[in-house]
Amino acid sequence: MADTPETTTSIADFEKSLAELEGLVRDLEQGELSLEQSLGAFERGVKLTRECQQALRQAEQRVQQLVERDDGTLETRPFHPPEDGEEQG
């Protein structure tokens, strides 16, 4: 199944938000920000965390739709990541 432009954008937005969140955490852990800067970084981090959680919930719903059978039960299979050089099918 090919990714739609919307899916690709969502993934890119998630990855961008996650990278920004990681940067904020690093800045806060270094302890070199002023109190005002720390509060701003914390507020931004909370917003990014909520955005990432929402994106993950949406991805989970999408996966569930993909594996749900016609009778409403879920088809479950263990996930095995492809080995090097092996394509996902």
DSSP file (Angstrom, degrees, kcal/mol; ACC not computed):
  #  RESIDUE AA STRUCTURE BP1 BP2  ACC     N-H-->O    O-->H-N    N-H-->O    O-->H-N    TCO  KAPPA ALPHA  PHI   PSI    X-CA   Y-CA   Z-CA
    1    1 A M              0   0    0      0, 0.0     2,-0.2     0, 0.0     0, 0.0   0.000 360.0 360.0 360.0 125.9    0.0    0.0    0.0
    2    2 A A        -     0   0    0      1,-0.1     2,-0.2     0, 0.0     0, 0.0  -0.502 360.0-108.8 -81.5 147.3    1.5    3.3   -1.1
    3    3 A D        -     0   0    0     -2,-0.2    -1,-0.1     4,-0.1     0, 0.0  -0.531  30.2-133.1 -72.3 139.8    1.6    6.3    1.3
    4    4 A T     >  -     0   0    0     -2,-0.2     4,-2.6     1,-0.1     5,-0.2  -0.514  26.5-107.2 -84.2 161.4   -0.8    9.1    0.4
    5    5 A P  H  > S+     0   0    0      0, 0.0     4,-2.3     0, 0.0     5,-0.2   0.870 123.2  54.2 -56.0 -35.3    0.5   12.7    0.4
    6    6 A E  H  > S+     0   0    0      2,-0.2     4,-2.4     1,-0.2     5,-0.1   0.913 109.3  46.4 -64.9 -42.7   -1.5   13.2    3.6
    7    7 A T  H  > S+     0   0    0      2,-0.2     4,-2.6     1,-0.2     5,-0.2   0.919 112.0  50.4 -65.1 -44.0    0.2   10.3    5.3
    8    8 A T  H  X S+     0   0    0     -4,-2.6     4,-2.4     1,-0.2    -2,-0.2   0.900 111.7  48.5 -61.5 -41.1    3.6   11.4    4.1
    9    9 A T  H  X S+     0   0    0     -4,-2.3     4,-3.0    -5,-0.2    -1,-0.2   0.917 110.5  51.2 -64.2 -43.6    3.0   14.9    5.5
   10   10 A S  H  X S+     0   0    0     -4,-2.4     4,-2.5     2,-0.2    -2,-0.2   0.909 111.4  47.3 -60.7 -43.0    1.7   13.5    8.8
   11   11 A I  H  X S+     0   0    0     -4,-2.6     4,-2.7     2,-0.2    -1,-0.2   0.929 113.3  47.9 -64.2 -45.0    4.8   11.3    9.2
   12   12 A A  H  X S+     0   0    0     -4,-2.4     4,-2.5     1,-0.2    -2,-0.2   0.906 112.5  49.4 -63.0 -41.7    7.1   14.3    8.3
   13   13 A D  H  X S+     0   0    0     -4,-3.0     4,-2.7     2,-0.2    -1,-0.2   0.913 111.5  49.6 -63.1 -42.7    5.2   16.5   10.8
   14   14 A F  H  X S+     0   0    0     -4,-2.5     4,-2.8    -5,-0.2    -2,-0.2   0.941 112.9  46.1 -60.8 -48.2    5.5   13.9   13.5
   15   15 A E  H  X S+     0   0    0     -4,-2.7     4,-2.3     1,-0.2    -2,-0.2   0.883 113.4  49.3 -64.5 -38.5    9.3   13.4   12.9
   16   16 A K  H  X S+     0   0    0     -4,-2.5     4,-2.3    -5,-0.2    -1,-0.2   0.922 113.1  46.9 -65.6 -44.3    9.8   17.2   12.8
   17   17 A S  H  X S+     0   0    0     -4,-2.7     4,-2.6     2,-0.2    -2,-0.2   0.907 112.4  50.0 -63.7 -42.2    7.8   17.7   16.1
   18   18 A L  H  X S+     0   0    0     -4,-2.8     4,-2.4     2,-0.2    -1,-0.2   0.906 110.6  49.3 -64.4 -41.5    9.7   14.8   17.7
   19   19 A A  H  X S+     0   0    0     -4,-2.3     4,-2.0     2,-0.2    -1,-0.2   0.909 112.2  48.4 -64.0 -41.8   13.1   16.2   16.7
   20   20 A E  H  X S+     0   0    0     -4,-2.3     4,-2.3     2,-0.2    -2,-0.2   0.912 110.8  51.2 -64.4 -41.0   12.1   19.7   18.0
   21   21 A L  H  X S+     0   0    0     -4,-2.6     4,-2.4     1,-0.2    -2,-0.2   0.912 108.5  51.2 -61.9 -43.2   10.9   18.1   21.3
   22   22 A E  H  X S+     0   0    0     -4,-2.4     4,-2.2     1,-0.2    -1,-0.2   0.896 109.7  50.9 -61.0 -39.7   14.2   16.2   21.7
   23   23 A G  H  X S+     0   0    0     -4,-2.0     4,-2.4     2,-0.2    -2,-0.2   0.899 109.2  50.2 -64.3 -41.2   16.1   19.5   21.2
   24   24 A L  H  X S+     0   0    0     -4,-2.3     4,-2.6     2,-0.2    -2,-0.2   0.908 109.5  51.2 -63.0 -42.0   13.9   21.3   23.8
   25   25 A V  H  X S+     0   0    0     -4,-2.4     4,-2.7     2,-0.2    -2,-0.2   0.923 110.0  49.8 -61.8 -43.9   14.6   18.5   26.3
   26   26 A R  H  X S+     0   0    0     -4,-2.2     4,-1.8     2,-0.2    -2,-0.2   0.935 111.4  48.9 -59.1 -46.7   18.4   18.8   25.6
   27   27 A D  H  X>S+     0   0    0     -4,-2.4     4,-0.7     1,-0.2     5,-0.7   0.909 113.5  46.4 -60.4 -43.2   18.2   22.5   26.2
   28   28 A L  H ><5S+     0   0    0     -4,-2.6     3,-0.7     1,-0.2    -1,-0.2   0.893 110.2  53.2 -67.6 -39.2   16.3   22.1   29.4
   29   29 A E  H 3<5S+     0   0    0     -4,-2.7    -1,-0.2     1,-0.2    -2,-0.2   0.817 100.3  61.6 -66.7 -29.8   18.6   19.4   30.7
   30   30 A Q  H 3<5S-     0   0    0     -4,-1.8    -1,-0.2    -5,-0.2    -2,-0.2   0.778  95.8-145.4 -68.3 -24.6   21.7   21.6   30.1
   31   31 A G  T <<5 +     0   0    0     -3,-0.7    -3,-0.1    -4,-0.7    -2,-0.1   0.710  64.3 116.3  72.4  20.6   20.2   24.1   32.6
   32   32 A E      < +     0   0    0     -5,-0.7     2,-0.2     2,-0.1    -4,-0.1   0.401  46.2 100.5-102.9   2.2   21.5   27.1   30.8
   33   33 A L  S    S-     0   0    0     -6,-0.4     2,-0.0    -5,-0.1     0, 0.0  -0.576  75.9-113.9 -85.5 150.4   18.2   28.7   30.0
   34   34 A S     >  -     0   0    0     -2,-0.2     4,-2.8     1,-0.1     5,-0.2  -0.258  35.3-101.6 -69.8 169.7   16.7   31.5   32.0
   35   35 A L  H  > S+     0   0    0      2,-0.2     4,-2.5     1,-0.2     5,-0.2   0.924 125.0  49.0 -60.3 -44.2   13.5   30.9   33.9
   36   36 A E  H  > S+     0   0    0      1,-0.2     4,-2.2     2,-0.2    -1,-0.2   0.907 112.9  47.0 -62.9 -42.6   11.5   32.6   31.2
   37   37 A Q  H  > S+     0   0    0      2,-0.2     4,-2.7     1,-0.2    -1,-0.2   0.892 111.6  51.9 -65.3 -39.5   13.2   30.6   28.4
   38   38 A S  H  X S+     0   0    0     -4,-2.8     4,-2.6     2,-0.2    -2,-0.2   0.914 109.7  48.7 -63.5 -43.2   12.7   27.4   30.4
   39   39 A L  H  X S+     0   0    0     -4,-2.5     4,-2.7     2,-0.2    -1,-0.2   0.910 112.4  48.6 -63.6 -41.7    9.0   28.1   30.8
   40   40 A G  H  X S+     0   0    0     -4,-2.2     4,-2.4     2,-0.2    -2,-0.2   0.912 112.7  47.7 -63.3 -42.8    8.6   28.9   27.1
   41   41 A A  H  X S+     0   0    0     -4,-2.7     4,-2.4     2,-0.2    -2,-0.2   0.890 112.0  50.4 -65.4 -39.2   10.5   25.7   26.2
   42   42 A F  H  X S+     0   0    0     -4,-2.6     4,-2.3     2,-0.2    -2,-0.2   0.930 110.6  48.8 -64.3 -45.5    8.3   23.7   28.6
   43   43 A E  H  X S+     0   0    0     -4,-2.7     4,-2.0     1,-0.2    -2,-0.2   0.919 113.2  47.1 -60.2 -44.4    5.1   25.1   27.2
   44   44 A R  H  X S+     0   0    0     -4,-2.4     4,-2.7     1,-0.2    -1,-0.2   0.899 110.6  53.6 -64.1 -39.7    6.3   24.4   23.6
   45   45 A G  H  X S+     0   0    0     -4,-2.4     4,-2.5     2,-0.2    -2,-0.2   0.882 106.9  50.7 -62.8 -39.6    7.3   20.9   24.7
   46   46 A V  H  X S+     0   0    0     -4,-2.3     4,-2.2     2,-0.2    -1,-0.2   0.923 111.5  48.4 -63.5 -44.0    3.8   20.2   26.2
   47   47 A K  H  X S+     0   0    0     -4,-2.0     4,-2.2     1,-0.2    -2,-0.2   0.930 113.2  47.0 -62.3 -45.8    2.2   21.3   22.9
   48   48 A L  H  X S+     0   0    0     -4,-2.7     4,-2.7     1,-0.2    -1,-0.2   0.888 109.6  54.2 -63.4 -39.5    4.6   19.1   20.8
   49   49 A T  H  X S+     0   0    0     -4,-2.5     4,-2.6     1,-0.2    -1,-0.2   0.918 109.2  47.9 -60.8 -44.0    4.0   16.2   23.1
   50   50 A R  H  X S+     0   0    0     -4,-2.2     4,-2.3     2,-0.2    -1,-0.2   0.904 111.6  50.3 -64.3 -41.0    0.2   16.5   22.6
   51   51 A E  H  X S+     0   0    0     -4,-2.2     4,-2.3     2,-0.2    -2,-0.2   0.919 112.2  47.4 -62.5 -43.2    0.7   16.7   18.8
   52   52 A C  H  X S+     0   0    0     -4,-2.7     4,-2.3     2,-0.2    -2,-0.2   0.906 110.9  51.1 -65.9 -41.3    2.9   13.6   18.8
   53   53 A Q  H  X S+     0   0    0     -4,-2.6     4,-2.3     2,-0.2    -1,-0.2   0.903 110.5  49.4 -62.5 -40.6    0.5   11.7   21.0
   54   54 A Q  H  X S+     0   0    0     -4,-2.3     4,-2.4     2,-0.2    -2,-0.2   0.918 110.3  50.3 -63.8 -43.4   -2.4   12.6   18.6
   55   55 A A  H  X S+     0   0    0     -4,-2.3     4,-2.2     1,-0.2    -2,-0.2   0.894 110.9  49.5 -62.6 -39.3   -0.3   11.5   15.6
   56   56 A L  H  X S+     0   0    0     -4,-2.3     4,-2.5     2,-0.2    -1,-0.2   0.890 109.4  51.5 -67.1 -39.2    0.4    8.2   17.3
   57   57 A R  H  X S+     0   0    0     -4,-2.3     4,-2.4     2,-0.2    -2,-0.2   0.915 110.5  49.3 -62.0 -42.3   -3.2    7.6   18.1
   58   58 A Q  H  X S+     0   0    0     -4,-2.4     4,-2.2     2,-0.2    -2,-0.2   0.901 111.0  49.4 -64.1 -40.5   -4.1    8.3   14.5
   59   59 A A  H  X S+     0   0    0     -4,-2.2     4,-2.5     2,-0.2    -1,-0.2   0.903 109.9  51.6 -64.8 -40.4   -1.5    5.9   13.3
   60   60 A E  H  X S+     0   0    0     -4,-2.5     4,-2.5     1,-0.2    -2,-0.2   0.910 110.0  49.2 -62.7 -42.0   -2.8    3.2   15.7
   61   61 A Q  H  X S+     0   0    0     -4,-2.4     4,-2.4     2,-0.2    -1,-0.2   0.899 110.5  51.2 -63.3 -40.3   -6.3    3.7   14.4
   62   62 A R  H  X S+     0   0    0     -4,-2.2     4,-1.8     2,-0.2    -2,-0.2   0.927 110.8  47.4 -63.6 -44.8   -5.1    3.4   10.8
   63   63 A V  H  X S+     0   0    0     -4,-2.5     4,-1.5     1,-0.2    -2,-0.2   0.918 110.7  52.6 -62.2 -43.1   -3.2    0.1   11.7
   64   64 A Q  H  X S+     0   0    0     -4,-2.5     4,-1.1     1,-0.2     3,-0.3   0.907 108.4  50.4 -61.1 -41.4   -6.3   -1.2   13.4
   65   65 A Q  H  < S+     0   0    0     -4,-2.4     3,-0.3     1,-0.2    -1,-0.2   0.865 108.4  53.6 -63.4 -35.2   -8.4   -0.5   10.4
   66   66 A L  H  < S+     0   0    0     -4,-1.8    -1,-0.2     1,-0.2    -2,-0.2   0.798 116.6  36.4 -71.1 -28.1   -5.9   -2.3    8.2
   67   67 A V  H  < S+     0   0    0     -4,-1.5     8,-2.6    -3,-0.3     2,-0.3   0.444  88.4 112.2-106.2  -0.7   -6.0   -5.4   10.3
   68   68 A E  B  <  -A   74   0A   0     -4,-1.1     6,-0.2    -3,-0.3     5,-0.1  -0.582  61.2-137.1 -76.1 131.4   -9.7   -5.5   11.2
   69   69 A R    >   -     0   0    0      4,-3.2     3,-1.7    -2,-0.3    -2,-0.1  -0.319  26.2-102.4 -79.5 166.9  -11.6   -8.4    9.7
   70   70 A D  T 3  S+     0   0    0      1,-0.3    -1,-0.1     2,-0.1    -2,-0.1   0.810 121.7  57.3 -60.1 -31.3  -15.1   -8.0    8.1
   71   71 A D  T 3  S-     0   0    0      2,-0.1    -1,-0.3     1,-0.1     3,-0.1   0.404 120.8-106.4 -84.5   4.9  -16.6   -9.6   11.2
   72   72 A G  S <  S+     0   0    0     -3,-1.7     2,-0.1     1,-0.3    -2,-0.1   0.284  81.8 122.1  92.3 -11.3  -15.1   -6.9   13.5
   73   73 A T        -     0   0    0     -5,-0.1    -4,-3.2     1,-0.1     2,-0.4  -0.479  64.7-112.7 -81.1 158.5  -12.4   -9.1   15.0
   74   74 A L  B     -A   68   0A   0     -6,-0.2     2,-0.8    -2,-0.1    -6,-0.2  -0.758  14.6-139.1 -95.0 135.3   -8.8   -8.2   14.7
   75   75 A E        -     0   0    0     -8,-2.6     2,-0.5    -2,-0.4    -1,-0.0  -0.826  27.8-165.4 -88.2 115.6   -6.4  -10.2   12.7
   76   76 A T        +     0   0    0     -2,-0.8    -2,-0.0    -8,-0.0    -8,-0.0  -0.883  15.9 168.6-112.0 136.8   -3.2  -10.3   14.7
   77   77 A R        -     0   0    0     -2,-0.5     2,-0.1     0, 0.0    -2,-0.0  -0.995  40.6-104.1-138.4 141.8    0.1  -11.4   13.5
   78   78 A P        -     0   0    0      0, 0.0     2,-0.5     0, 0.0    -2,-0.0  -0.415  38.7-120.0 -64.2 142.8    3.5  -11.0   15.2
   79   79 A F        -     0   0    0     -2,-0.1     0, 0.0     2,-0.0     0, 0.0  -0.739  30.8-178.4 -87.6 128.1    5.5   -8.2   13.7
   80   80 A H        -     0   0    0     -2,-0.5     3,-0.1     3,-0.0    -1,-0.0  -0.940  22.2-137.7-125.8 107.3    8.9   -9.2   12.2
   81   81 A P        -     0   0    0      0, 0.0     2,-0.0     0, 0.0    -2,-0.0  -0.312  34.2 -96.6 -62.1 147.4   10.9   -6.4   10.8
   82   82 A P        -     0   0    0      0, 0.0     3,-0.1     0, 0.0     2,-0.1  -0.336  37.6-121.0 -64.5 144.7   12.6   -7.2    7.5
   83   83 A E    >   -     0   0    0      1,-0.2     3,-2.7     4,-0.1    -3,-0.0  -0.411  51.0 -65.1 -78.9 163.8   16.2   -8.3    7.7
   84   84 A D  T 3  S+     0   0    0      1,-0.3    -1,-0.2    -2,-0.1     3,-0.1  -0.217 126.3  12.1 -50.4 130.9   18.8   -6.3    5.9
   85   85 A G  T 3  S+     0   0    0      1,-0.3     2,-0.4    -3,-0.1    -1,-0.3   0.332 101.6 117.4  84.3  -7.9   18.3   -6.5    2.1
   86   86 A E    <   -     0   0    0     -3,-2.7    -1,-0.3     1,-0.0     2,-0.2  -0.777  59.0-135.3 -96.7 136.6   14.8   -8.0    2.6
   87   87 A E        -     0   0    0     -2,-0.4     2,-0.3    -3,-0.1    -4,-0.1  -0.625  19.1-115.6 -89.7 148.3   11.8   -6.0    1.3
   88   88 A Q              0   0    0     -2,-0.2    -1,-0.1     1,-0.1     0, 0.0  -0.605 360.0 360.0 -77.8 142.8    8.6   -5.7    3.3
   89   89 A G              0   0    0     -2,-0.3    -1,-0.1     0, 0.0    -2,-0.0   0.391 360.0 360.0-126.7 360.0    5.6   -7.4    1.6
